[in-house]
Amino acid sequence: MSRPTEILSNDHKVVLEKLKLFEQTVNNFKSPNSKKVLSDLKVFFRKEVDVHFKKEENALFPEMEKFIPRDEGPIGQMLMEHEDLYKYEDNFINGIDLFSKDENNDEAQKLIRENATNYINLLREHIYKEDNMLFMMADMHLEDDQINEIMKKFEDMDKAQ
């Protein structure tokens, strides 16, 4: 049986690869395909990454809160980081929308670059903490019935996408 943490960790591998591409693109707006790459990444972040966060927020974390307190613990920290990541994402997506209309828009490039840099750095740290601490805690404590409930919620979220 697949474990929820295994699914989420596999998502992380894909996200880390996309972050490399994002970083390269943000460091070279003059690349001929940067507009297309940014447009594709926008879709990826809005669909894949946001759904991943929702799986954690609405399925995994509530079950983990049965044995780890939310406040002043790792779950609370992860949720605060999600909020920061959503803000950075909203901002760089606004920049991508402006950039798609005018590739020479310096304000758009600045908006993307500043928020993308913050997003990339925070998300890499966030993934490290989840993969090397939080998910291990989940694997140690989650019971089979909790795992089944989480997996059902994951499936429902995937279908709704």
CNS distance restraints for C-alpha pairs under 8 A (distance, minus, plus):
assign (resid   2 and name CA) (resid   6 and name CA) 6.72 0.50 0.50
assign (resid   2 and name CA) (resid   7 and name CA) 7.32 0.50 0.50
assign (resid   3 and name CA) (resid   7 and name CA) 6.60 0.50 0.50
assign (resid   3 and name CA) (resid 147 and name CA) 6.85 0.50 0.50
assign (resid   3 and name CA) (resid 151 and name CA) 7.71 0.50 0.50
assign (resid   4 and name CA) (resid   8 and name CA) 6.25 0.50 0.50
assign (resid   4 and name CA) (resid  60 and name CA) 7.50 0.50 0.50
assign (resid   4 and name CA) (resid 147 and name CA) 6.87 0.50 0.50
assign (resid   4 and name CA) (resid 150 and name CA) 6.82 0.50 0.50
assign (resid   4 and name CA) (resid 151 and name CA) 6.24 0.50 0.50
assign (resid   5 and name CA) (resid   9 and name CA) 5.93 0.50 0.50
assign (resid   5 and name CA) (resid 135 and name CA) 5.71 0.50 0.50
assign (resid   5 and name CA) (resid 138 and name CA) 7.54 0.50 0.50
assign (resid   5 and name CA) (resid 139 and name CA) 7.32 0.50 0.50
assign (resid   6 and name CA) (resid  10 and name CA) 6.13 0.50 0.50
assign (resid   7 and name CA) (resid  11 and name CA) 6.33 0.50 0.50
assign (resid   8 and name CA) (resid  12 and name CA) 6.31 0.50 0.50
assign (resid   8 and name CA) (resid  52 and name CA) 7.16 0.50 0.50
assign (resid   9 and name CA) (resid  13 and name CA) 6.62 0.50 0.50
assign (resid   9 and name CA) (resid 131 and name CA) 6.37 0.50 0.50
assign (resid  10 and name CA) (resid  14 and name CA) 6.85 0.50 0.50
assign (resid  11 and name CA) (resid  15 and name CA) 6.23 0.50 0.50
assign (resid  11 and name CA) (resid  52 and name CA) 7.52 0.50 0.50
assign (resid  12 and name CA) (resid  16 and name CA) 6.04 0.50 0.50
assign (resid  12 and name CA) (resid 127 and name CA) 6.57 0.50 0.50
assign (resid  13 and name CA) (resid  17 and name CA) 6.53 0.50 0.50
assign (resid  14 and name CA) (resid  18 and name CA) 6.38 0.50 0.50
assign (resid  15 and name CA) (resid  19 and name CA) 6.11 0.50 0.50
assign (resid  15 and name CA) (resid  49 and name CA) 7.44 0.50 0.50
assign (resid  16 and name CA) (resid  20 and name CA) 6.48 0.50 0.50
assign (resid  16 and name CA) (resid 124 and name CA) 7.15 0.50 0.50
assign (resid  17 and name CA) (resid  21 and name CA) 6.62 0.50 0.50
assign (resid  18 and name CA) (resid  22 and name CA) 6.08 0.50 0.50
assign (resid  18 and name CA) (resid  41 and name CA) 7.50 0.50 0.50
assign (resid  19 and name CA) (resid  23 and name CA) 6.01 0.50 0.50
assign (resid  19 and name CA) (resid 120 and name CA) 6.19 0.50 0.50
assign (resid  20 and name CA) (resid  24 and name CA) 6.23 0.50 0.50
assign (resid  21 and name CA) (resid  25 and name CA) 6.14 0.50 0.50
assign (resid  22 and name CA) (resid  26 and name CA) 6.06 0.50 0.50
assign (resid  22 and name CA) (resid  38 and name CA) 7.40 0.50 0.50
assign (resid  22 and name CA) (resid  41 and name CA) 7.23 0.50 0.50
assign (resid  22 and name CA) (resid 116 and name CA) 7.77 0.50 0.50
assign (resid  23 and name CA) (resid  27 and name CA) 6.20 0.50 0.50
assign (resid  23 and name CA) (resid 116 and name CA) 7.59 0.50 0.50
assign (resid  23 and name CA) (resid 117 and name CA) 7.46 0.50 0.50
assign (resid  23 and name CA) (resid 120 and name CA) 7.48 0.50 0.50
assign (resid  24 and name CA) (resid  28 and name CA) 6.43 0.50 0.50
assign (resid  25 and name CA) (resid  29 and name CA) 6.09 0.50 0.50
assign (resid  25 and name CA) (resid  31 and name CA) 7.50 0.50 0.50
assign (resid  25 and name CA) (resid  34 and name CA) 5.96 0.50 0.50
assign (resid  25 and name CA) (resid  37 and name CA) 7.44 0.50 0.50
assign (resid  25 and name CA) (resid  38 and name CA) 7.48 0.50 0.50
assign (resid  26 and name CA) (resid 109 and name CA) 7.97 0.50 0.50
assign (resid  26 and name CA) (resid 112 and name CA) 7.23 0.50 0.50
assign (resid  26 and name CA) (resid 113 and name CA) 5.78 0.50 0.50
assign (resid  26 and name CA) (resid 116 and name CA) 7.50 0.50 0.50
assign (resid  27 and name CA) (resid 113 and name CA) 7.72 0.50 0.50
assign (resid  28 and name CA) (resid  34 and name CA) 7.69 0.50 0.50
assign (resid  29 and name CA) (resid  34 and name CA) 5.88 0.50 0.50
assign (resid  29 and name CA) (resid 103 and name CA) 7.84 0.50 0.50
assign (resid  29 and name CA) (resid 109 and name CA) 7.55 0.50 0.50
assign (resid  30 and name CA) (resid  34 and name CA) 7.06 0.50 0.50
assign (resid  33 and name CA) (resid  37 and name CA) 6.16 0.50 0.50
assign (resid  34 and name CA) (resid  38 and name CA) 5.96 0.50 0.50
assign (resid  35 and name CA) (resid  39 and name CA) 6.16 0.50 0.50
assign (resid  35 and name CA) (resid  99 and name CA) 7.32 0.50 0.50
assign (resid  35 and name CA) (resid 100 and name CA) 6.02 0.50 0.50
assign (resid  35 and name CA) (resid 103 and name CA) 7.45 0.50 0.50
assign (resid  36 and name CA) (resid  40 and name CA) 6.18 0.50 0.50
assign (resid  37 and name CA) (resid  41 and name CA) 6.08 0.50 0.50
assign (resid  38 and name CA) (resid  42 and name CA) 6.01 0.50 0.50
assign (resid  38 and name CA) (resid  96 and name CA) 6.58 0.50 0.50
assign (resid  39 and name CA) (resid  43 and name CA) 6.59 0.50 0.50
assign (resid  39 and name CA) (resid  96 and name CA) 7.11 0.50 0.50
assign (resid  39 and name CA) (resid 100 and name CA) 7.82 0.50 0.50
assign (resid  40 and name CA) (resid  44 and name CA) 6.29 0.50 0.50
assign (resid  41 and name CA) (resid  45 and name CA) 6.03 0.50 0.50
assign (resid  42 and name CA) (resid  46 and name CA) 6.14 0.50 0.50
assign (resid  42 and name CA) (resid  93 and name CA) 6.40 0.50 0.50
assign (resid  42 and name CA) (resid  96 and name CA) 7.66 0.50 0.50
assign (resid  43 and name CA) (resid  47 and name CA) 5.92 0.50 0.50
assign (resid  43 and name CA) (resid  48 and name CA) 7.97 0.50 0.50
assign (resid  44 and name CA) (resid  48 and name CA) 5.32 0.50 0.50
assign (resid  44 and name CA) (resid  49 and name CA) 6.78 0.50 0.50
assign (resid  45 and name CA) (resid  49 and name CA) 4.82 0.50 0.50
assign (resid  45 and name CA) (resid  50 and name CA) 6.34 0.50 0.50
assign (resid  45 and name CA) (resid  89 and name CA) 7.80 0.50 0.50
assign (resid  46 and name CA) (resid  50 and name CA) 5.43 0.50 0.50
assign (resid  46 and name CA) (resid  51 and name CA) 7.82 0.50 0.50
assign (resid  47 and name CA) (resid  51 and name CA) 5.99 0.50 0.50
assign (resid  47 and name CA) (resid 161 and name CA) 7.69 0.50 0.50
assign (resid  48 and name CA) (resid  52 and name CA) 6.13 0.50 0.50
assign (resid  49 and name CA) (resid  53 and name CA) 6.25 0.50 0.50
assign (resid  50 and name CA) (resid  54 and name CA) 6.25 0.50 0.50
assign (resid  51 and name CA) (resid  55 and name CA) 6.17 0.50 0.50
assign (resid  51 and name CA) (resid 157 and name CA) 7.44 0.50 0.50
assign (resid  52 and name CA) (resid  56 and name CA) 6.52 0.50 0.50
assign (resid  53 and name CA) (resid  57 and name CA) 6.07 0.50 0.50
assign (resid  53 and name CA) (resid  82 and name CA) 7.16 0.50 0.50
assign (resid  54 and name CA) (resid  58 and name CA) 5.61 0.50 0.50
assign (resid  54 and name CA) (resid  59 and name CA) 7.64 0.50 0.50
assign (resid  55 and name CA) (resid  59 and name CA) 5.29 0.50 0.50
assign (resid  55 and name CA) (resid  60 and name CA) 6.53 0.50 0.50
assign (resid  55 and name CA) (resid 153 and name CA) 7.60 0.50 0.50
assign (resid  55 and name CA) (resid 154 and name CA) 6.10 0.50 0.50
assign (resid  55 and name CA) (resid 157 and name CA) 7.37 0.50 0.50
assign (resid  56 and name CA) (resid  60 and name CA) 4.76 0.50 0.50
assign (resid  56 and name CA) (resid  61 and name CA) 5.59 0.50 0.50
assign (resid  57 and name CA) (resid  61 and name CA) 5.48 0.50 0.50
assign (resid  57 and name CA) (resid  62 and name CA) 7.11 0.50 0.50
assign (resid  57 and name CA) (resid  79 and name CA) 7.40 0.50 0.50
assign (resid  58 and name CA) (resid  62 and name CA) 6.47 0.50 0.50
assign (resid  59 and name CA) (resid  63 and name CA) 6.80 0.50 0.50
assign (resid  59 and name CA) (resid 149 and name CA) 7.89 0.50 0.50
assign (resid  59 and name CA) (resid 150 and name CA) 5.16 0.50 0.50
assign (resid  59 and name CA) (resid 153 and name CA) 6.10 0.50 0.50
assign (resid  59 and name CA) (resid 154 and name CA) 7.15 0.50 0.50
assign (resid  60 and name CA) (resid  64 and name CA) 6.26 0.50 0.50
assign (resid  60 and name CA) (resid 150 and name CA) 6.04 0.50 0.50
assign (resid  61 and name CA) (resid  65 and name CA) 6.03 0.50 0.50
assign (resid  61 and name CA) (resid  75 and name CA) 6.69 0.50 0.50
assign (resid  62 and name CA) (resid  66 and name CA) 7.13 0.50 0.50
assign (resid  63 and name CA) (resid  67 and name CA) 7.98 0.50 0.50
assign (resid  63 and name CA) (resid 142 and name CA) 7.64 0.50 0.50
assign (resid  63 and name CA) (resid 146 and name CA) 6.59 0.50 0.50
assign (resid  63 and name CA) (resid 150 and name CA) 7.79 0.50 0.50
assign (resid  64 and name CA) (resid  68 and name CA) 5.93 0.50 0.50
assign (resid  64 and name CA) (resid 138 and name CA) 6.44 0.50 0.50
assign (resid  64 and name CA) (resid 141 and name CA) 7.96 0.50 0.50
assign (resid  64 and name CA) (resid 142 and name CA) 7.20 0.50 0.50
assign (resid  65 and name CA) (resid  69 and name CA) 5.44 0.50 0.50
assign (resid  65 and name CA) (resid  70 and name CA) 5.97 0.50 0.50
assign (resid  65 and name CA) (resid  75 and name CA) 7.76 0.50 0.50
assign (resid  67 and name CA) (resid 141 and name CA) 7.43 0.50 0.50
assign (resid  68 and name CA) (resid  73 and name CA) 7.20 0.50 0.50
assign (resid  68 and name CA) (resid  75 and name CA) 7.75 0.50 0.50
assign (resid  69 and name CA) (resid  73 and name CA) 6.08 0.50 0.50
assign (resid  69 and name CA) (resid  75 and name CA) 7.54 0.50 0.50
assign (resid  70 and name CA) (resid  74 and name CA) 7.23 0.50 0.50
assign (resid  70 and name CA) (resid  75 and name CA) 5.20 0.50 0.50
assign (resid  70 and name CA) (resid  76 and name CA) 4.85 0.50 0.50
assign (resid  71 and name CA) (resid  75 and name CA) 7.39 0.50 0.50
assign (resid  71 and name CA) (resid  76 and name CA) 5.15 0.50 0.50
assign (resid  72 and name CA) (resid  76 and name CA) 6.24 0.50 0.50
assign (resid  72 and name CA) (resid  77 and name CA) 7.43 0.50 0.50
assign (resid  73 and name CA) (resid  77 and name CA) 6.46 0.50 0.50
assign (resid  74 and name CA) (resid  78 and name CA) 6.12 0.50 0.50
assign (resid  74 and name CA) (resid 134 and name CA) 6.94 0.50 0.50
assign (resid  75 and name CA) (resid  79 and name CA) 6.19 0.50 0.50
assign (resid  75 and name CA) (resid 134 and name CA) 7.91 0.50 0.50
assign (resid  76 and name CA) (resid  80 and name CA) 6.24 0.50 0.50
assign (resid  77 and name CA) (resid  81 and name CA) 6.23 0.50 0.50
assign (resid  78 and name CA) (resid  82 and name CA) 6.17 0.50 0.50
assign (resid  78 and name CA) (resid 126 and name CA) 7.21 0.50 0.50
assign (resid  79 and name CA) (resid  83 and name CA) 6.40 0.50 0.50
assign (resid  80 and name CA) (resid  84 and name CA) 6.47 0.50 0.50
assign (resid  81 and name CA) (resid  85 and name CA) 6.05 0.50 0.50
assign (resid  81 and name CA) (resid 122 and name CA) 7.63 0.50 0.50
assign (resid  81 and name CA) (resid 126 and name CA) 7.33 0.50 0.50
assign (resid  82 and name CA) (resid  86 and name CA) 6.08 0.50 0.50
assign (resid  83 and name CA) (resid  87 and name CA) 6.40 0.50 0.50
assign (resid  84 and name CA) (resid  88 and name CA) 6.31 0.50 0.50
assign (resid  85 and name CA) (resid  89 and name CA) 5.99 0.50 0.50
assign (resid  85 and name CA) (resid 119 and name CA) 5.82 0.50 0.50
assign (resid  85 and name CA) (resid 122 and name CA) 7.39 0.50 0.50
assign (resid  85 and name CA) (resid 123 and name CA) 7.23 0.50 0.50
assign (resid  86 and name CA) (resid  90 and name CA) 6.09 0.50 0.50
assign (resid  87 and name CA) (resid  91 and name CA) 6.26 0.50 0.50
assign (resid  88 and name CA) (resid  92 and name CA) 6.18 0.50 0.50
assign (resid  88 and name CA) (resid 115 and name CA) 5.04 0.50 0.50
assign (resid  88 and name CA) (resid 116 and name CA) 6.90 0.50 0.50
assign (resid  88 and name CA) (resid 118 and name CA) 6.98 0.50 0.50
assign (resid  88 and name CA) (resid 119 and name CA) 5.73 0.50 0.50
assign (resid  89 and name CA) (resid  93 and name CA) 5.94 0.50 0.50
assign (resid  89 and name CA) (resid 115 and name CA) 7.14 0.50 0.50
assign (resid  89 and name CA) (resid 116 and name CA) 7.45 0.50 0.50
assign (resid  89 and name CA) (resid 119 and name CA) 6.95 0.50 0.50
assign (resid  90 and name CA) (resid  94 and name CA) 6.24 0.50 0.50
assign (resid  91 and name CA) (resid  95 and name CA) 6.40 0.50 0.50
assign (resid  91 and name CA) (resid 111 and name CA) 6.79 0.50 0.50
assign (resid  91 and name CA) (resid 112 and name CA) 7.23 0.50 0.50
assign (resid  91 and name CA) (resid 115 and name CA) 6.35 0.50 0.50
assign (resid  92 and name CA) (resid  96 and name CA) 6.10 0.50 0.50
assign (resid  92 and name CA) (resid 111 and name CA) 5.90 0.50 0.50
assign (resid  92 and name CA) (resid 112 and name CA) 4.35 0.50 0.50
assign (resid  92 and name CA) (resid 113 and name CA) 7.55 0.50 0.50
assign (resid  92 and name CA) (resid 114 and name CA) 7.98 0.50 0.50
assign (resid  92 and name CA) (resid 115 and name CA) 5.43 0.50 0.50
assign (resid  92 and name CA) (resid 116 and name CA) 6.10 0.50 0.50
assign (resid  93 and name CA) (resid  97 and name CA) 6.15 0.50 0.50
assign (resid  93 and name CA) (resid 112 and name CA) 7.31 0.50 0.50
assign (resid  94 and name CA) (resid  98 and name CA) 6.39 0.50 0.50
assign (resid  94 and name CA) (resid 108 and name CA) 7.93 0.50 0.50
assign (resid  94 and name CA) (resid 111 and name CA) 7.86 0.50 0.50
assign (resid  94 and name CA) (resid 112 and name CA) 7.95 0.50 0.50
assign (resid  95 and name CA) (resid  99 and name CA) 6.00 0.50 0.50
assign (resid  95 and name CA) (resid 107 and name CA) 7.80 0.50 0.50
assign (resid  95 and name CA) (resid 108 and name CA) 4.51 0.50 0.50
assign (resid  95 and name CA) (resid 109 and name CA) 6.68 0.50 0.50
assign (resid  95 and name CA) (resid 110 and name CA) 7.90 0.50 0.50
assign (resid  95 and name CA) (resid 111 and name CA) 5.26 0.50 0.50
assign (resid  95 and name CA) (resid 112 and name CA) 5.05 0.50 0.50
assign (resid  96 and name CA) (resid 100 and name CA) 6.00 0.50 0.50
assign (resid  96 and name CA) (resid 108 and name CA) 6.84 0.50 0.50
assign (resid  96 and name CA) (resid 112 and name CA) 6.53 0.50 0.50
assign (resid  97 and name CA) (resid 101 and name CA) 6.79 0.50 0.50
assign (resid  98 and name CA) (resid 102 and name CA) 6.43 0.50 0.50
assign (resid  98 and name CA) (resid 105 and name CA) 7.43 0.50 0.50
assign (resid  98 and name CA) (resid 108 and name CA) 5.60 0.50 0.50
assign (resid  99 and name CA) (resid 103 and name CA) 4.86 0.50 0.50
assign (resid  99 and name CA) (resid 104 and name CA) 7.38 0.50 0.50
assign (resid  99 and name CA) (resid 105 and name CA) 6.26 0.50 0.50
assign (resid  99 and name CA) (resid 108 and name CA) 5.41 0.50 0.50
assign (resid  99 and name CA) (resid 109 and name CA) 6.83 0.50 0.50
assign (resid 105 and name CA) (resid 109 and name CA) 6.43 0.50 0.50
assign (resid 106 and name CA) (resid 110 and name CA) 6.10 0.50 0.50
assign (resid 107 and name CA) (resid 111 and name CA) 6.02 0.50 0.50
assign (resid 108 and name CA) (resid 112 and name CA) 6.13 0.50 0.50
assign (resid 109 and name CA) (resid 113 and name CA) 5.91 0.50 0.50
assign (resid 110 and name CA) (resid 114 and name CA) 5.96 0.50 0.50
assign (resid 111 and name CA) (resid 115 and name CA) 6.17 0.50 0.50
assign (resid 112 and name CA) (resid 116 and name CA) 5.59 0.50 0.50
assign (resid 113 and name CA) (resid 117 and name CA) 5.94 0.50 0.50
assign (resid 114 and name CA) (resid 118 and name CA) 6.45 0.50 0.50
assign (resid 115 and name CA) (resid 119 and name CA) 5.96 0.50 0.50
assign (resid 116 and name CA) (resid 120 and name CA) 5.84 0.50 0.50
assign (resid 117 and name CA) (resid 121 and name CA) 6.13 0.50 0.50
assign (resid 118 and name CA) (resid 122 and name CA) 6.02 0.50 0.50
assign (resid 119 and name CA) (resid 123 and name CA) 5.82 0.50 0.50
assign (resid 120 and name CA) (resid 124 and name CA) 6.10 0.50 0.50
assign (resid 121 and name CA) (resid 125 and name CA) 6.41 0.50 0.50
assign (resid 122 and name CA) (resid 126 and name CA) 5.95 0.50 0.50
assign (resid 123 and name CA) (resid 127 and name CA) 6.00 0.50 0.50
assign (resid 124 and name CA) (resid 128 and name CA) 6.26 0.50 0.50
assign (resid 125 and name CA) (resid 129 and name CA) 6.32 0.50 0.50
assign (resid 126 and name CA) (resid 130 and name CA) 6.28 0.50 0.50
assign (resid 127 and name CA) (resid 131 and name CA) 5.97 0.50 0.50
assign (resid 128 and name CA) (resid 132 and name CA) 5.86 0.50 0.50
assign (resid 129 and name CA) (resid 133 and name CA) 5.47 0.50 0.50
assign (resid 129 and name CA) (resid 134 and name CA) 6.50 0.50 0.50
assign (resid 130 and name CA) (resid 134 and name CA) 4.63 0.50 0.50
assign (resid 130 and name CA) (resid 135 and name CA) 5.57 0.50 0.50
assign (resid 131 and name CA) (resid 135 and name CA) 5.62 0.50 0.50
assign (resid 131 and name CA) (resid 136 and name CA) 7.30 0.50 0.50
assign (resid 132 and name CA) (resid 136 and name CA) 6.64 0.50 0.50
assign (resid 133 and name CA) (resid 137 and name CA) 6.41 0.50 0.50
assign (resid 134 and name CA) (resid 138 and name CA) 6.34 0.50 0.50
assign (resid 135 and name CA) (resid 139 and name CA) 6.13 0.50 0.50
assign (resid 136 and name CA) (resid 140 and name CA) 6.22 0.50 0.50
assign (resid 137 and name CA) (resid 141 and name CA) 6.32 0.50 0.50
assign (resid 138 and name CA) (resid 142 and name CA) 5.59 0.50 0.50
assign (resid 142 and name CA) (resid 146 and name CA) 6.02 0.50 0.50
assign (resid 142 and name CA) (resid 147 and name CA) 6.43 0.50 0.50
assign (resid 143 and name CA) (resid 147 and name CA) 6.26 0.50 0.50
assign (resid 144 and name CA) (resid 148 and name CA) 6.14 0.50 0.50
assign (resid 145 and name CA) (resid 149 and name CA) 6.23 0.50 0.50
assign (resid 146 and name CA) (resid 150 and name CA) 6.17 0.50 0.50
assign (resid 147 and name CA) (resid 151 and name CA) 6.09 0.50 0.50
assign (resid 148 and name CA) (resid 152 and name CA) 6.17 0.50 0.50
assign (resid 149 and name CA) (resid 153 and name CA) 6.34 0.50 0.50
assign (resid 150 and name CA) (resid 154 and name CA) 6.19 0.50 0.50
assign (resid 151 and name CA) (resid 155 and name CA) 6.23 0.50 0.50
assign (resid 152 and name CA) (resid 156 and name CA) 6.25 0.50 0.50
assign (resid 153 and name CA) (resid 157 and name CA) 6.17 0.50 0.50
assign (resid 154 and name CA) (resid 158 and name CA) 6.18 0.50 0.50
assign (resid 155 and name CA) (resid 159 and name CA) 6.19 0.50 0.50
assign (resid 156 and name CA) (resid 160 and name CA) 6.23 0.50 0.50
assign (resid 157 and name CA) (resid 161 and name CA) 6.40 0.50 0.50
